[in-house]
Amino acid sequence: MNIGFIGFGNMAQAMADGLILTKAAEPRQIFACAKNWDKLAAAAGSRGVNPCRTAAETAEKSDLVVVAVKPYLVEEVLAPVGGLLRGKILISVAAGVGCDRLEEILPEGIHHLTVMPNTPVSVGEGVILCEQKHTLTEEEFEKFTELFSRLGLVETLPASQFGIAGDLTGCGPAFTAMYLEALADGAVLYGLPREAAYRLASQMIVGTGKLWQASKAHPGTMKDAVCSPGGLTIAGVAELEQKGFRAAVIGALGAIQERKN
Ligand SMILES: NC(=O)c1ccc[n+]([C@@H]2O[C@H](COP(=O)([O-])OP(=O)(O)OC[C@H]3O[C@@H](n4cnc5c(N)ncnc54)[C@H](OP(=O)(O)O)[C@@H]3O)[C@@H](O)[C@H]2O)c1
């Protein structure tokens, strides 16, 4: 299957990198267009993927087309290619451009699905949220799932949960990167070299996530398992509670909701 990206910025490049890294696609099977040709040529050239002059050329050469421009540009970039998408799979990653909006923008009969990926797709460890409402056939959805599950966890959600789930998985990498940096700062303060601190902290975060996935234990139980009475970990936990760690994380998701309103 040839894969086309209309818009080849941060998210499209993360997806292309994940597809290439996991061998879900060869670079020669990937086509991309963007606004600035020189920038596109550099980004495509470094990956061995094919730069295209126009969105129409990208659509023509692809079986599955990902629209990955900023949300306010989706209508503009899809207008000249609408008809070329017939018989192909269109995937939109633009935040807030759901199934109903695509139905308004596109000519009748285009098969499309709105997803919300996050940046760890570039290493095959992302989350790809799918809106429950879409116009793909069952067979097309299966093809999509087979390809995109190489990039991480593919999860379908009703429209009512899609927004908050996207905030969790899409903004979460920034929060987690802050936690990673803060852990390393603390360790550096007490003498651990910076690189070692990042290496150890990142694996600790990966491992804790995998431990939850394997056990499905309540996170509180996982915390308790590390806190011996009067021990070191509980001293750190008490400090985090006092500084409002959990309230701050919950509040971060709240701030996103407020910003959206
Ligand atoms: N970044 C994330 O973590 C993330 C997560 C989930 C969803 N998304 C969604 O992904 C989409 C892209 O976000 P991004 O972060 O990748 O943005 P970005 O880095 O700014 O990339 C946008 C891309 O669109 C291209 N573009 C602009 N005008 C165009 C046109 N007329 N025709 C073709 N291409 C055009 C840009 O080309 P030039 O660079 O040459 O201008 C650039 O390659 C957004 O809708 C966003 O909601 C992003």
The ligand as an SDF file (V2000), in Angstrom:
LIG
                    3D

 48 52  0  0  0  0  0  0  0  0999 V2000
    2.0230   17.5870   16.6250 N   0  0  0  0  0  0  0  0  0  0  0  0
    1.2550   16.7620   17.3270 C   0  0  0  0  0  0  0  0  0  0  0  0
    1.6400   16.2330   18.3980 O   0  0  0  0  0  0  0  0  0  0  0  0
   -0.1140   16.3910   16.8090 C   0  0  0  0  0  0  0  0  0  0  0  0
   -0.8420   15.3870   17.4670 C   0  0  0  0  0  0  0  0  0  0  0  0
   -2.0810   15.0030   16.9310 C   0  0  0  0  0  0  0  0  0  0  0  0
   -2.5900   15.6460   15.8210 C   0  0  0  0  0  0  0  0  0  0  0  0
   -1.8740   16.6420   15.2330 N   0  0  0  0  0  0  0  0  0  0  0  0
   -2.4600   17.3080   14.0740 C   0  0  0  0  0  0  0  0  0  0  0  0
   -1.5780   17.1840   12.9990 O   0  0  0  0  0  0  0  0  0  0  0  0
   -1.7400   18.2880   12.1070 C   0  0  0  0  0  0  0  0  0  0  0  0
   -0.3610   18.8220   11.7550 C   0  0  0  0  0  0  0  0  0  0  0  0
    0.2750   19.2370   12.9400 O   0  0  0  0  0  0  0  0  0  0  0  0
    1.8580   19.3940   12.9920 P   0  0  0  0  0  0  0  0  0  0  0  0
    2.2020   19.5570   14.4190 O   0  0  0  0  0  0  0  0  0  0  0  0
    2.5040   18.3140   12.2010 O   0  0  0  0  0  0  0  0  0  0  0  0
    2.0030   20.7980   12.2320 O   0  0  0  0  0  0  0  0  0  0  0  0
    3.2610   21.3340   11.3920 P   0  0  0  0  0  0  0  0  0  0  0  0
    4.5210   20.7690   11.9240 O   0  0  0  0  0  0  0  0  0  0  0  0
    3.0980   22.8170   11.3470 O   0  0  0  0  0  0  0  0  0  0  0  0
    3.0330   20.7420    9.9250 O   0  0  0  0  0  0  0  0  0  0  0  0
    2.0480   21.2200    9.0610 C   0  0  0  0  0  0  0  0  0  0  0  0
    2.4220   20.8110    7.6520 C   0  0  0  0  0  0  0  0  0  0  0  0
    1.4150   21.2930    6.7580 O   0  0  0  0  0  0  0  0  0  0  0  0
    2.0780   21.8400    5.6190 C   0  0  0  0  0  0  0  0  0  0  0  0
    1.2410   22.7530    4.8740 N   0  0  0  0  0  0  0  0  0  0  0  0
    0.8820   24.0210    5.1580 C   0  0  0  0  0  0  0  0  0  0  0  0
    0.1150   24.5310    4.1780 N   0  0  0  0  0  0  0  0  0  0  0  0
   -0.0100   23.5620    3.2490 C   0  0  0  0  0  0  0  0  0  0  0  0
   -0.6610   23.4600    2.0100 C   0  0  0  0  0  0  0  0  0  0  0  0
   -1.3720   24.4890    1.5200 N   0  0  0  0  0  0  0  0  0  0  0  0
   -0.5780   22.3020    1.3040 N   0  0  0  0  0  0  0  0  0  0  0  0
    0.1330   21.2520    1.7820 C   0  0  0  0  0  0  0  0  0  0  0  0
    0.7830   21.2830    2.9590 N   0  0  0  0  0  0  0  0  0  0  0  0
    0.7140   22.4160    3.6790 C   0  0  0  0  0  0  0  0  0  0  0  0
    3.2980   22.4950    6.2150 C   0  0  0  0  0  0  0  0  0  0  0  0
    4.2330   22.7940    5.1810 O   0  0  0  0  0  0  0  0  0  0  0  0
    5.3800   23.9110    5.4390 P   0  0  0  0  0  0  0  0  0  0  0  0
    6.1420   23.4540    6.6470 O   0  0  0  0  0  0  0  0  0  0  0  0
    6.1780   23.8470    4.2050 O   0  0  0  0  0  0  0  0  0  0  0  0
    4.6590   25.2120    5.6980 O   0  0  0  0  0  0  0  0  0  0  0  0
    3.7570   21.3850    7.1560 C   0  0  0  0  0  0  0  0  0  0  0  0
    4.4710   20.4010    6.4480 O   0  0  0  0  0  0  0  0  0  0  0  0
   -2.6060   19.3300   12.8400 C   0  0  0  0  0  0  0  0  0  0  0  0
   -3.8830   19.3490   12.2580 O   0  0  0  0  0  0  0  0  0  0  0  0
   -2.6710   18.8150   14.2620 C   0  0  0  0  0  0  0  0  0  0  0  0
   -3.9350   19.0650   14.8430 O   0  0  0  0  0  0  0  0  0  0  0  0
   -0.6450   17.0260   15.6920 C   0  0  0  0  0  0  0  0  0  0  0  0
  1  2  1  0
  2  3  2  0
  2  4  1  0
  4  5  1  0
  4 48  2  0
  5  6  2  0
  6  7  1  0
  7  8  2  0
  8  9  1  0
  8 48  1  0
  9 10  1  0
  9 46  1  0
 10 11  1  0
 11 12  1  0
 11 44  1  0
 12 13  1  0
 13 14  1  0
 14 15  2  0
 14 16  1  0
 14 17  1  0
 17 18  1  0
 18 19  2  0
 18 20  1  0
 18 21  1  0
 21 22  1  0
 22 23  1  0
 23 24  1  0
 23 42  1  0
 24 25  1  0
 25 26  1  0
 25 36  1  0
 26 27  1  0
 26 35  1  0
 27 28  2  0
 28 29  1  0
 29 30  1  0
 29 35  2  0
 30 31  1  0
 30 32  2  0
 32 33  1  0
 33 34  2  0
 34 35  1  0
 36 37  1  0
 36 42  1  0
 37 38  1  0
 38 39  2  0
 38 40  1  0
 38 41  1  0
 42 43  1  0
 44 45  1  0
 44 46  1  0
 46 47  1  0
M  CHG  2   8   1  16  -1
M  END
$$$$
